Amino acid sequence: MKVTIHLWDLPHRLFHWLLAASVAAAYATAKVGGEWIDWHGRLGVFILGLLVFRIVWGFIGSTHSRFATFFPTFSRVKSYVKGQWEGIGHNPLGALSVIGLLLTLGVQVGTGLFANDDIAFQGPLFNFVDKDDSDKLTGWHNSSINVLLGLIALHLVAIVYYRVAKKTNLVKPMLTGKKEIPRVLAEAISAHEATRAGVIRFALSLIISSTVAWGAAGGIAQLPQLTKITNPCCSVSLATAETSQPNQATPAASPQQTAQAPASF
């Protein structure tokens, strides 16, 4: 006997499908190139916002969206391999896939913010690093896509396997938020009431993710009193820019007054 329970909340489902669509679009625009490369950059910033939202939601979201609920600890993975694991959300192997995808996307987005194509495209934070560092990050950005494609392929294969071999539809719950589970399991879970996130936590997650995306899109460069400094110790650092009083000439420093500022880290 099976019963239907509510599993995935709306923010979780929106994140999932927006991420899938954004990654597909970002890959397509990168392949087409040309004028579409600017949209590739915009999609990268949007994906960054989604990732930040998911991280925040993984701590303050509803029960089954929280990392603590499904994080693949050694004991959970061991129980799953032995066939002793019981749960209704991500199983331990699925959790490994989720974390792997999030980390790989984080590398993709993080490196893309500083990347360049030596022609016309520069990431929104390109000016915060030296050209050599940007070239290195661009190489990582281009090579890590193969890891991402491999993880996506495994994810799709797992969905098909569960549908065909185990007669379990993993797509439907991510669309409707509801899942059918055995009554015994549902009764065991009902003893521990699920936590709902609410509008305030959703708004907080949205504000944090939007702020990070805004900063990565170039907003951080608009902040006052920040400038780029390069030195032999480290290629990039932020320092307070010197300001002078308006309509006043700055007197030239004498050789005795001149001193070199220490390198900042």
TITIDREN-772392 format. One record per residue (C-alpha): z, y, x; residue number from 0. Coordinates in Angstrom, 1 decimal. Layout:
N
        w        v        u   seq
        Z        Y        X   NUM
...
***
This chain:
265
        w        v        u   seq
      0.0      0.0      0.0     0
     -1.0      3.4      1.4     1
      0.0      6.9      0.6     2
     -1.6     10.3      1.4     3
      0.4     12.7      3.5     4
     -0.4     16.2      4.9     5
     -1.0     15.9      8.6     6
     -2.9     18.8     10.2     7
     -2.2     22.3      9.2     8
     -5.0     24.9      8.5     9
     -4.6     26.8     11.8    10
     -4.9     23.5     13.8    11
     -8.1     22.5     11.9    12
     -9.6     26.0     12.3    13
     -9.0     25.9     16.0    14
    -10.5     22.4     16.3    15
    -13.8     23.3     14.6    16
    -14.1     26.8     16.0    17
    -13.6     25.3     19.5    18
    -16.2     22.6     18.9    19
    -18.8     25.1     17.7    20
    -18.0     27.6     20.4    21
    -18.3     25.1     23.3    22
    -21.6     23.8     21.9    23
    -22.9     27.4     21.6    24
    -21.7     28.3     25.1    25
    -23.4     25.3     26.6    26
    -26.7     26.1     24.7    27
    -26.7     29.7     25.8    28
    -26.1     28.8     29.4    29
    -29.0     26.4     29.4    30
    -31.3     28.9     27.7    31
    -30.2     31.7     30.0    32
    -32.0     35.0     30.1    33
    -30.8     37.5     27.5    34
    -28.6     34.8     26.0    35
    -26.4     34.7     29.1    36
    -24.5     37.7     27.8    37
    -23.6     35.7     24.7    38
    -22.5     32.9     27.0    39
    -20.0     35.3     28.5    40
    -18.8     36.5     25.1    41
    -18.3     32.9     23.9    42
    -16.3     32.2     27.0    43
    -13.9     34.9     26.2    44
    -13.7     33.7     22.6    45
    -12.9     30.2     23.8    46
    -10.2     31.6     26.0    47
     -8.6     33.2     23.0    48
     -8.8     29.8     21.2    49
     -7.1     28.0     24.1    50
     -4.3     30.5     24.3    51
     -3.8     30.2     20.5    52
     -3.6     26.4     20.8    53
     -1.1     26.6     23.6    54
      1.2     29.0     21.7    55
      0.7     26.9     18.5    56
      1.6     23.8     20.5    57
      5.2     25.3     20.8    58
      5.7     27.2     17.6    59
      3.3     25.5     15.2    60
      4.0     22.9     12.6    61
      5.5     19.5     13.6    62
      2.3     17.5     14.2    63
      0.6     20.3     16.2    64
      3.4     20.7     18.7    65
      3.0     19.2     22.1    66
      6.5     17.7     22.0    67
      5.4     15.5     19.1    68
      2.5     13.8     20.8    69
      2.8     14.5     24.6    70
      1.8     11.2     26.3    71
      5.0     10.3     28.1    72
      5.1      7.1     30.1    73
      7.2      5.3     27.5    74
      4.8      6.3     24.7    75
      1.8      5.2     26.6    76
      3.5      1.9     27.5    77
      4.4      1.3     23.8    78
      0.9      2.0     22.7    79
     -0.6     -0.4     25.3    80
      1.8     -3.1     24.0    81
      0.8     -2.4     20.4    82
      4.4     -1.2     19.6    83
      3.6      2.5     19.1    84
      3.9      3.9     15.5    85
      2.9      7.4     14.6    86
      0.6      9.4     12.4    87
     -0.8     12.1     14.7    88
     -2.5     11.8     18.1    89
     -1.8      8.4     19.7    90
     -0.8      8.5     23.4    91
     -4.4      7.8     24.6    92
     -5.8     10.4     22.2    93
     -3.1     12.9     23.5    94
     -4.3     12.3     27.0    95
     -7.8     13.1     25.9    96
     -6.6     16.3     24.1    97
     -4.7     17.5     27.2    98
     -7.6     16.6     29.5    99
    -10.1     18.6     27.3   100
     -7.7     21.6     27.2   101
     -7.2     21.7     30.9   102
    -10.9     21.3     31.7   103
    -11.8     24.0     29.3   104
     -9.2     26.2     30.9   105
    -10.8     25.7     34.3   106
    -14.2     26.4     32.8   107
    -13.1     29.6     31.2   108
    -10.9     30.8     34.0   109
    -13.6     30.4     36.7   110
    -16.2     31.9     34.4   111
    -14.3     35.2     34.1   112
    -15.0     35.8     37.8   113
    -18.4     34.2     38.1   114
    -21.8     35.7     38.8   115
    -25.4     34.4     38.9   116
    -26.7     36.7     41.7   117
    -29.1     38.2     39.3   118
    -27.8     40.1     36.3   119
    -24.7     38.4     35.0   120
    -21.2     39.1     36.2   121
    -18.0     37.8     34.5   122
    -15.8     40.4     32.9   123
    -13.2     40.2     35.8   124
    -15.8     39.9     38.6   125
    -14.7     43.3     40.1   126
    -11.2     41.9     40.7   127
    -12.3     39.5     43.4   128
    -14.5     39.6     46.5   129
    -18.1     38.4     46.2   130
    -17.4     35.3     48.4   131
    -14.5     34.3     46.1   132
    -16.7     34.9     43.0   133
    -19.4     32.6     44.5   134
    -16.8     29.9     45.1   135
    -15.4     30.2     41.5   136
    -19.0     30.1     40.2   137
    -19.5     26.8     42.0   138
    -16.4     25.4     40.4   139
    -17.5     26.7     37.1   140
    -20.9     24.9     37.4   141
    -19.5     21.6     38.6   142
    -16.6     21.3     36.2   143
    -19.0     21.3     33.3   144
    -19.9     17.7     34.2   145
    -16.2     16.7     33.7   146
    -16.1     18.5     30.4   147
    -19.3     16.8     29.1   148
    -17.8     13.4     30.2   149
    -14.6     14.0     28.3   150
    -16.5     15.2     25.2   151
    -18.6     12.0     25.3   152
    -15.4      9.8     25.5   153
    -14.0     11.8     22.6   154
    -17.0     11.1     20.4   155
    -17.1      7.4     21.5   156
    -13.5      7.0     20.5   157
    -14.2      8.5     17.0   158
    -17.0      6.1     16.5   159
    -15.0      3.1     17.7   160
    -12.1      3.9     15.4   161
    -14.5      4.3     12.5   162
    -16.3      1.0     13.1   163
    -13.8     -1.3     14.7   164
    -10.5     -0.1     13.1   165
    -11.9      1.3      9.9   166
    -10.0      4.6     10.5   167
    -11.7      7.9      9.8   168
    -10.5     10.5     12.3   169
    -12.9     13.2     11.1   170
    -11.7     13.4      7.5   171
     -8.1     14.4      8.3   172
     -9.3     17.1     10.6   173
    -11.4     18.5      7.7   174
     -8.9     18.1      4.8   175
     -5.6     18.0      6.7   176
     -4.6     14.8      4.8   177
     -4.4     11.2      6.0   178
     -3.7      7.9      4.4   179
     -0.9      5.9      6.1   180
      1.1      2.8      5.1   181
      4.0      3.5      2.7   182
      6.5      2.0      5.0   183
      5.5      4.4      7.8   184
      5.5      7.3      5.4   185
      9.0      6.5      4.3   186
     10.2      6.3      7.8   187
      8.7      9.7      8.6   188
     10.0     11.3      5.5   189
     13.5     10.8      6.9   190
     12.6     13.5      9.4   191
     11.3     16.4      7.5   192
      8.2     18.1      9.0   193
      8.5     21.7     10.1   194
      6.1     24.2      8.7   195
      5.0     27.1     10.9   196
      4.6     29.9      8.3   197
      2.6     33.1      8.3   198
      4.8     35.0     10.9   199
      4.3     32.3     13.6   200
      0.6     32.2     12.9   201
      0.4     36.0     13.2   202
      2.4     35.9     16.4   203
      0.0     33.3     17.9   204
     -3.0     35.3     16.8   205
     -1.7     38.5     18.3   206
     -0.9     36.8     21.7   207
     -4.3     35.1     21.9   208
     -6.2     38.2     20.8   209
     -4.4     40.3     23.4   210
     -5.2     37.9     26.2   211
     -8.8     37.7     25.1   212
     -9.0     41.5     25.0   213
     -7.6     41.7     28.5   214
    -10.0     39.1     29.9   215
    -12.9     40.8     28.3   216
    -12.3     43.8     30.4   217
     -9.4     45.5     28.7   218
     -7.2     45.0     31.7   219
     -9.6     47.1     33.8   220
     -9.0     50.0     31.4   221
     -5.3     50.1     32.0   222
     -4.2     53.2     33.8   223
     -3.0     53.2     37.4   224
     -4.5     49.9     38.3   225
     -7.0     49.5     41.1   226
     -8.5     46.8     43.3   227
     -7.3     46.5     46.9   228
     -8.6     44.1     49.5   229
     -7.0     43.3     52.7   230
     -7.1     40.5     55.3   231
     -4.1     38.7     53.8   232
     -5.3     38.4     50.3   233
     -8.6     39.3     48.7   234
     -7.2     40.8     45.6   235
     -4.1     42.6     44.6   236
     -3.2     45.2     42.1   237
     -1.5     48.4     43.1   238
     -0.5     51.7     41.6   239
     -3.3     54.2     42.1   240
     -2.4     57.4     43.8   241
     -2.4     60.4     41.5   242
     -2.6     64.1     42.3   243
     -1.7     67.2     40.4   244
     -4.7     68.8     38.6   245
     -6.1     72.0     40.1   246
     -4.1     71.6     43.3   247
     -5.6     70.8     46.6   248
     -4.1     68.0     48.6   249
     -3.2     69.1     52.1   250
     -4.5     67.1     55.0   251
     -2.0     64.9     56.7   252
     -1.3     65.5     60.4   253
     -1.6     62.6     62.9   254
      2.2     62.5     63.0   255
      2.4     62.2     59.3   256
     -0.2     59.6     58.9   257
      1.1     56.0     58.4   258
     -0.6     52.9     57.3   259
      0.8     51.3     54.1   260
      1.8     47.7     54.4   261
     -0.5     45.1     52.9   262
      0.6     44.1     49.4   263
      0.5     40.7     47.9   264
***
